[in-house]
Amino acid sequence: DRIAISCGTEQLTYTELNAKANIVANRLLAAKAESEAGKGETMVALLLERNIDMVIGILGVVKVGYVYVPIDPEAPQDRIQYTLSDSGASLLLVNQGKEDMISLPQGKIYAIEHLYADEPDAAMGAERQANPDVSIAPQDALYIIYTSGTTGEPKGTIIEHECVVRLMHNDDMPFNFHEEDVWSLFAAYNFDVSVWEMYGALLYGGHLVVIPNDAKKDSYAFLDLLREKRVTVLNQVPSSFYNLMQVEQAEAGERLCVKHLIFAGEALQVGKLKAWHAKYPEMNIVNMYGITETTVHVTYKAITAEEIALDVNDVGKALPTLKIYILDGDKL
């Protein structure tokens, strides 16, 4: 009965989120049975706006062992069509009213809101809300995230279930995440940091706050949301955080509840955090580094007053279960 996810005024408990995800999952199973009898991995593309439905769609795909392919709905049409074609997606989930705005010649398109609409048959509704009876192995593919394509055509990176579980749960996890934590989902769902944010909250039984697009673009609105939801785990790209930091320091508002401030996505200018650390000395500030191919994060470094004073940019050491290799210019 704990709150699992919220976005704006809408929120769902874990029971409610699970039921909706199960309905999507079971209807995806039925859709595949109708359209393709062959074996092999089923790729499900997602072209969804930032809201709770986005997470319901992801979980519905995951629950039946299919592979989700998140696509930015604001991407150019040719980029969307390229991703659909290159990934081999046979199913596509969109928001209601967008079914006719994209083409999937070799598959079917569904509006996610229609998939979990109220079931008139109570018995059928209960059946569709049940956890699907599907066997999923740790080595099965979980998602495909496409790179930016700045050096050619975008490339799809396939990540397995075990990689995400290993990232979030291991014998020497350097973070004390727990069910009382409130995580912000700030990253775009087609950017791999969203994997850390979404699964981090849900696998630890916490509360996931989906940050709407308008709050992502407005540091004042974002700051208000962090206070209102009492967010404790905040993941940020440094350039976005610098703007948020300036706004927070210029105001005399309520102190933030953030316990873990985690940076990733670009180089961190540690010296800029001096005033922030002085105001929030108890906050665990961490710099993390990784790439899509290695499942979000590879290294971590706690940022203390010493690093800030020296203005040292350090990506730290390997996360538990991983090793790093340092090569010089002659060992390529």
C-alpha positions, 0 to 999 in steps of 0.5 A: 500500500505504499506509494510507488510512483507519482506525477503531478497530482496522480499517484499509485501504490505498489498494488495499483502499479502492479495491477496496471502493469500486469494488464499491459503485460497480459495484453501484450502476450495476447497481442503477440499470440495474435500476430506472431507465433514464432519464437525469439525476442520480442521488441516493444518500442515505447513512444510515450510522454513523461508521466505514470503511463510511461513507467506502466508501459516499461513494467508491462513489457518487462513482466512478459520478458519482452525487450523495451525500446524507449524512443523520445516522442520529440525526436525527428520523424526519421530518427523515430522510424530508423529506431523502429526499423533497426530494432525490429520492433513488432509492437509499439506503445503510444499515447492515446490519439497518437496511433495514426501519427507513426507507421509500423508496417511489420507490427501493431500499434497500441495506445497504452491507455486503451490497454489497461482501460476498465475491463467490463468483465470482472472475472476477465479483469481479475485475470488480466491483473494477475502476474503473468506466468512467464519465465525470465532468465537473468541473461535475457535482454531487458532493454535497448537504448540507442546512442546519440548517433553523433558519429554516424547512425545511432547504435542500439545497446542491448542490456540484460536483466542481470546487469541492472540487478547487479547495478542496484543490488550487490554484496557491497553496495556503497549506498544505503538506499531503502524503502523510505527514499523518494527518488526523482525521475529526471532523466529522459527514459531513452537516456540510461541514467533513467534506468538507475533512477527508475529501478533504484526507486522501485527495487528498493521499495521507494517512491518514484517521482516522475518530473514533468517536462515543464519542471525539467525546464524550469529550475524554480518549478523543479526546486518546488517539486523537490521540496513538496515531494521531499526527494531524498535521492537526486540524480543530476547532470552537472549543467542542470544542477548548476542552474538548480543550485543558483536558484536554491541559494538565491532563495530563503525557502525550506531546506531540501531533504536530499540525502544522496546527490549523484552526478553523471552524464558529463564532467563535474566541476567540483569547485562549484559545489563549495557553497552548496557543501557548506550549506548541506555538509551532511549530504552524500555527494557522489560523482559517477561515471559510465556509459550505456554499454556498461549499464549506466554507472561503472565508477563512483567517487564521494565528493568531500570538502577536500575534493572541493577545496582542491577542485579535483575532478575524479571518477573514483573507483569501480562499483562492486562486482566490476573491475576497471583497467587503466591503459596508457597510450601504447596499450590500445 
